[in-house]
């Protein structure tokens, strides 16, 4: 029996030339073959079912171009398509994979693959009167995969007899099964309750939240089979749903998490590859690299990016090499380096430790944050943690304006929501009560509290109750630069630790860029000056770090008096 999926996995692993994440996808297939049909893995590999879909795909016609041509799948495409149909449950025979995540450099045929899925499932999978969708944030993007199905149908007279295409409704209907394929978009409105037997979700890196995915995936719970197929190329927004899903897929491939219902494959350059070399281009572009014109244009793209530099490199890195790219010249920290500093640590692990506390108070209903800064010299690292506050009356507003899951963070205990639905100003007393509680519960030993004088007047009495030194930290680059640079360096050198489960703090750190004064001194600012990019947890951390650094060095009174921040 022909088995192109397994043959490809074996050959690719033997060659060892592809990117590490794609090799991990091949290893996963081979590992699953060894444990198939067991009590802990109730799935079987049916090569015949996989081949059935691959053979169907190769009856399709590529209409785009100078003349129509038959679709000839490349080996890697056989692996990605066939894997989704060959794995079945040993008792029910239903397909194992209900979700698919495919990430690859642009123009490598990922939309075409979803076009194959849509055409096959709608007309030839045996399911009647099902709903299929192509979706994205914008209508134009959602039509790409829909058009792939349309082109397959209109290029084949037999298929044209079997389907009805209604361009004005963005709908395709199978006359054989009654299944429909509809193009949806977030801008056009996405409701709950979709029962999609197939959905193509395009360009996840552009999605700020999971609303498109969630609307479609939640409706599939009672379906015996479904396929939510996510296709994307990586980007630069580390605060996006695309980055979250990509991280999840990477963890699946690396065996960090288990998700037997999700197939994942990522074609990308590896960390140590020469960004402008042929090896990196080959790994991220399995289709283009194997065509004469494609290879030629990839090499031209690499040379152009190398010559131009700057923003051209960012575009090249994300779209051609399919790697997440952080603008390190402007970003406060590199999100990947920050992630590597995350551990399962909380304030409970700081029992009896000394710390400095930083406060950032909001003027109304925005985010208020308290930060804790620990110097764990005996363990060779430092630890920072934050907790935030927001009034109940502003919660839903900020969820929408900031595109941030504050309601989820409330459930996770990362933010205290104060008052009731009619309260729109944060009750700062809640912060001081919280601070007293955690200090007492964990036996913390505050050495000082650092604050921004903005909105602090009503809180001075509460701070004095702690009986520790207080420090007013001017919010100028001159005053904040040392602490800001120190945090950057500690993250880069892996000498800082943070609670990896504190999504609010991580979100805040990814929101921040740096700005400088004429002397080259820096401070943190909102990235792109966007209102919804909250950085209050960082501000609180920098305040605490400033006080800790000042406390460790002798004070030069002449320098203080002559500084621009000095006043009587």
N, C-alpha and C positions, 0 to 999 in steps of 0.2 A: 504494500500500500504506500503510495506517495505521501510524504510528510514534509512539506516545504518549511513548515514552522520549526520543527525540531532539527531538521538538517541545517537550517540557517543558524539556529542557536549554537549548535555544535561547532560549525565552521567559524563563526564569529569569535567564540571563546578560544578556539584553537589559535586563531590569528592574533587575537589580542590587540588589534590596532584601533578599535573604536573607542569612544569616550567611556569613562568609567561607569557612568549611570546607565548607558545603553548596555554595557557588558553585564551590569547588575540585573537588568531586565531579562537577559538571556540566561543568567545563572538561576534566576527565580524559576524560569520555565523548566530547566533541567532538574532543579531541586524538587519541584512539584511532581515531576514524572516519577521520581524515586519514592515519593510518599503517597501517591494517588490511591484512592479507595480505602484509606485507613480510617480508623475511628476519629482521629483528630483532623483528617483532611478528606472529607467525603466527596471528592471530585475525581472524575476520570478524564483522561485525554482521549478524544475521539478525532483522530486525524481525518477520517472520512468526512465528518461534518465540516471541519475546517477547509478541506479541499473543495467541498461543494460550493462554498461561498467564494473561494478564490477562483474557481473555474467560472462561476457566474460573472465575477468581476471582469474576467478577461474576454467575456462576450460583449462587453460594453465598448462604445466608440467615443474616442476623444474628438469632439467637434471643433475645438478651438485650434486655430492655426491655418496654414495655407490650404491644407486638405484634411479631411477626416482620416483618422488612423485608429486601429484597434488598441485597446488599453492593454499594455504589457506590463504587468506588475514587476517591480524590482524585488530582489530577495528580502530586503528590509521591510518593504510594504506587505509582502506575504506574511512576514512574522507578525507585524502589528495588526493586520486585518484578521488573519487566521486564528490568532490567539484568542480573540474575542468570541469565536464561535466553536472552537474545538474543545474547550473545557466545559464539562457539564456535570451536574449533580448525579451521583451514582444511583440514587433512588428515583428521582423525578425525571431526570433527563433534561431539566431546564438548564439554560446557560448559567455558568458560574458568574461571569463578569456582568455587573449591572452599571458600572461606571468605567470610563476610559479617560485617561489623561495622556495626551500626546503633545510633547513640546519639541519643536525643531526649528531650525533657521527658516526665515521667510522664503517663500517660493519653492518649497520642497514637497508640495502636493498634499498637505494635511487636509485642506478643504475638499480636495478630490476624494480622499479616503472617506470622509464623512458623506460625500455624495454617493459613494458605493453603498455605505451602510443604509442610507435613506432609501435608495432605489430598491435594494434587496429586501429590507424589512417591510417596506410598505406593500410590495407586490408579490413577494415570493417566500416569505417566512412562515406562511400558514396562519397568520393572525388576521382576523376580519374586523373591520370597522374600528381600527385603532387610530390613535392620534399621534402624529409625528410633528416635530417642530425644529426649526432652525432659529437660534436666538442669539442676541448680543445686546450691548447697551444701545446701539444705534441701528436703525432699520437698514441702512446701507450695508453695515457689517453682517447683519443677519441674513441678508440676501445672497451672500457669497456662496455658502453651502447649498442654499435653496437653488441657486442658479446652476450649481454642479449637477444636481438631480435633473433639473430641467434640460440641461444640455445633453445628458446621457439619453433622456427620453426622445428629444427631438432629433437626435442623430441616428436613431434606429427606427425604421418604419414599423417594426413589430411592436416595439415598446410604445410607440405613439398611438397604436391601436388600443393598448392596454391602459393608458393613462389619459387623464384630461388635465390640461394645464390652463389655469386661469390667472394670467399675469396681473390683472387689475385687482384681484383679491389676494395675491401672493399665496395662492393655494394650488396644490397638485393633488388629484384624486386618482386612486387606483380603481379601475373599473372591475377588476377581478375580486378585490378584497373589500372595497369600500373604505380603505384607509386613506387618510388625508395628510398632506405635508404642508404646514403653514409656517410662514416667516413671522417671527415675533421680535419685538424690541422693547427695552425698558422705556425708551422715550415714547413709544406708542401705547404703553400701559401693559403691565403684567399682573394678572390676578392669581390667586391661589387656586388649587383644585385641578390643575392639569394632570391628566392620566396619560403621560407620554410613554409609548412603547419605544420611542426613540427621540432623542433630542440632541441636536448639534449646538454646542455653546462655543462661540468663537472669540478669540483674543481676550483671554482672562486677565492679562496684564493691564488692560484698560479699565477693569472693574474695581471701583472703590470698595464695594461691599458684595455680599453673596446673594443679593436679592434675586438676580436672574437664575442662578443655580438653585437656590432654595425654592423658588416658585415652581420650578420644573421637577426637582428631585423629590420634594415632599409628596407630590401626587402619585408617586410610583409604588408606594408601600404595599398596596394590595395586588400589584401585578406580579404574575409568576415570572415574567421576563421583561426586562427593559434594558435600554442602553443609553445612558447619559454620557455623551461623548464630548469631552472638552479638548479643544485644540487651541494651541497658543504658541507664541514666541515670547521669550522673556523680555523684561523691560527694566525700568529704572525706579519704579515706585514701590518701595519696600513696605509702604502702608497700603497695600492693595490686596484684594481678595486673591488676585492672581499669585502674588508672592506667598500667601498663606497656603493655597492649594498646592503650589509648586513645592513648598517645604514639606507638606504632607506626603506628596508623591515621592520625594527624595527619601523621606524616612521609611516609606514602604519598600523602596528598592534596596535600601541599606539594612533592612530588617529591624529597624528601630521600633516600628509599629506594624501591626498585622491588620490587613484589610483584604480578606480573601475575595471580596466582591469587586475590587478595583484593580484594573490593569493599568500599569504606568510604564511609560517609556519616554526617556529624555535624551535627545541627541544634542550634545553640547561640547564645546572645548573644555579641557580640563585645566585646573588651576595653574599647573606648571608649564603649560604649552606656550610656545611662542605665539603671541596673539596674531602675528602677521604671517605665520608659517603655514605650509600646506597641511600639516597634520591637524592643526586646529580647524582649518576649513573643511577637511574631509569629515571629521567627527560630527560637526554640527550640520552638515549639508549632504546627507546620504544620497539624495536624488541628484542635486545639481552637480556634485563632484563627479558623478558618473555619466555626465553628458558633456559633449565637447564644448558647446556654448556656455553651459553652466559653469564649468571649471574655469573657462577663460574670464567670465565676468566676476567670479569670486576672487580671482587673483588681482583683477583690476580694482575691486572694492578694497582689498587689503592694502594695495599700494596707495590708493587715494586717502584712506584713513591714516596711513603712516605719514604721508606727506602733509596733510592738512592738520592733523592733531585735533585737540579741543573737542568740540561737540561732535565732530565727525567720528572720532574714536568711540564716543558713547553710542552713537547710532550703529556703528559697525559692530561693536561688542555685543549689543543686544540683538540686533536683527540678523546679523550674519553669523556670529559665533554662538548665539543663543545663551549668553551668560547674563546674570543680573549685574548691573553696573551701577556703582555708587559714585557720585560726583564728589570725590574726596577733597577737592579744592574748596568746596563751599559747605559740605556736610559737617556737622558737629562731630559725628562718629561714623565709622563704617558699620552699617547694620549687621553685616556678617561677622565682623570682629566682636560686636556687642553680643550677638547670639552665642558666640564661643565662650563668652564670660558668664553665661547663665548657668546656675546650679539650683538644686532643690534646697534652697536656704530661705528661711523666713526670720522674723524677729524672735521667734521661739528658740531659734538656734543661737541667739546672742545672749542667752541667760547670763546676767551678772556683768555684762560687758560695759565699758565706757564708750560714750559716743558723743558726737556733736549733732545738734538738731537744727535744721533749716526750715524756715517758714516762708511761704508765699501766699499772701492773702488776696482774695479777689475783692473788687470794689462793689460787686453786686452779686449776680447769679452765675458768674463764671466759675472756673475750677479753682479751688483752694487746695493747697498741698502742704503736707509736712514730710520732711525727709530726714532720714537717720544715716549718719556717716560713721562707720566703725573702722578703726585701724587695728587689724588683727596681726600685730607684728610677730606674735609667737607662731602663727600659721603661714606667714609669708604673703598675705594678701589683705586687701581691704574689701569692705562690704557696704553697699548702699541699698536702701529700701525706701519706698515712699507709700503714702496713703493719701487719698484725695477726698474732697467734699464738694457737694453740689446741692442746691435746693431742689425739692421735688417738683416745684412748679416750672423749672427750666429743663428738666430731664429730657422730655420728648423733643423739645426744641433743639437741644444740643445733639441729640442722637441724629437728627436730620441735618442740622447745619454743619456738624463736624464729621458726619459719616463715621461715627464711632459707637461701639456697642456698650454705652454706659450702663444699660440695664443688665447686660450680662456681667459686666465688671462689678455691679452692685451685688449680684448673686454670688460672685466669687469672693466677696469681701475686700475688694480693692478700692472701693469708694463708698463713703457713707453719704446717703442721700438724706438731707435734713428736712424737717417740717412736713407739711402736707401739700396737696395739689395747689393750694392757694398761696404757697410761700415761694417767693421769687428771689429772695436774698439769702445767701448762705449764713446760717447761724454759727458764728465763729466760736461760740461757747462749746459747740459740739466738738470742735477741734481740740480745745484745751481739755475737755473731759476725756476724749480719746487718748490724748497724750498722757494724762495722769494714769489712765487705766493700763496702758501698755507698759509704762515705766514701772508701775507696781507689779503687774502680772509677771513680767520677765526679769524683774530686778535690774533694770537698766540703770546706768549711772551717767546721766547727762553731765557733760563738762561745760556746756554753754549752748545758748540758743541764738542763732543768727537770723536776722529778719531784714526785710525791705521796709523802710519807714512808711511806704505807701499803705494807707488803710490800717495802720498799726495802733492808732491812738487808743481805741477802745480795748485793746488787748494787752497793754503794758502791765496792768495790774495782774492779769492771769500769768504772764511770763514771770513776773517777780516772785510769784508763789513757788516757783521751782527752786529758788535760792541758788541760782547759778549765774555765771557771767552772761551778760546780754551784749549783742553786737549789732549795731545798725550798719548794714552793708550797702554803701552807695551803689546804684545800678549803672555805673559807668564802666567802659572797657578798661580804664586804668585800674579800677578797684577789683574787677572780676577776672582779669586776664590770667593771672597766675593760677587760680583755681580751675578756670576753664581749660587751660592747656594741660594742667595736671591730670584732670579727668580723661582728656583725650589720650595722653600718654599711658595712663594706667590701663585703659581699655586696650590700646594697641599692644602693650607688653603683657597682657593677660594677668595683670596684678590686681585687677578689680573683679569683684564678684557681685552678682545681683540675682534676685529671685527670678528664675526663668519663667515662672508662672505669672509674673506680674505684667500682664499684657498692656495695662494702661501706661506703666512706666516705659516699656519698650516702644509703644506707639509714640509717646512723647519724645523719646530720644531720636526716633526716626524722623520726627517732624522738624528737627532743629538744624539750622545752618549757623555759620558764624559771620559776624561783621566786625570790622576793625576800624580803629581811629587812625589819625595821621601818623602816630608813632608805631603802628603795627600791633598795638595791643588789641585783644579780641574779647568779644562776649557773645553769648548765644542769642539768636534771634529766630523768629518763625521763618521756616523755609518759604521762599517766594513771597514773604509778607502776607500769607493767607490767613484770614481770621480764624478759620476752623482748625488750623494746625497748632493745637495747644502745646505749650512747652512749660507749663507751670511746674510739673514735677522736676524738670531740669533746673529751673530757676531756684527751687528749694534746695536741690542737691548742691548747686554752685554756692549758695549762701552758706550752707553748712561746711562745705569744703574750704571756703574762704576763711571762716573763723578758725578751722582746724589748722590751716597753714599759718595764719597770723600767730596763733598760740604757740607754735613751735619755733618761731624765730624772734630774736630780740627786736624790740620796738625802738626805732630811731625817731625821737620826738621832733627833731628838726625836719625830717622828711615828712612827717605827718602834718606839721604846721604849714609847711610850704606847699603841700599838695593842693590840687584844685578842689578836692572834696572837703577840705578843712573849713569849719565855721564855728563861731562862738555860740 
